[in-house]
Amino acid sequence: MEEQSREEQCLRKAEEYVKEHDIHRIVKDCIVQLCIHRPDSPYSFLRQHFASLEKVCSNVRFDFATTN
């Protein structure tokens, strides 16, 4: 019983994390981009995709921090 409670707590924390960081949207967008571009090297494409996403997100955070 206690183990089930721990599992449920871990699942809730995971769900909160996914929701907080909008992971579903990010992964869905990534899959859409893969299907649109159909790269020969999906791993390289994903690496570049996430690197560009990281740059955009860090710029948005920086811009937000400097304007407030």
MODA-V643123 format. One record per helix or strand of 3 or more residues. SS is the DSSP state (alpha for helix, beta for strand). FROM is the first residue (numbers start at 0). TO is the last residue. If there is no record, write none. Layout:
BEGIN
ss=SS from=FROM to=TO
ss=SS from=FROM to=TO
END
This chain:
BEGIN
ss=alpha from=1 to=19
ss=alpha from=22 to=36
ss=alpha from=41 to=66
END
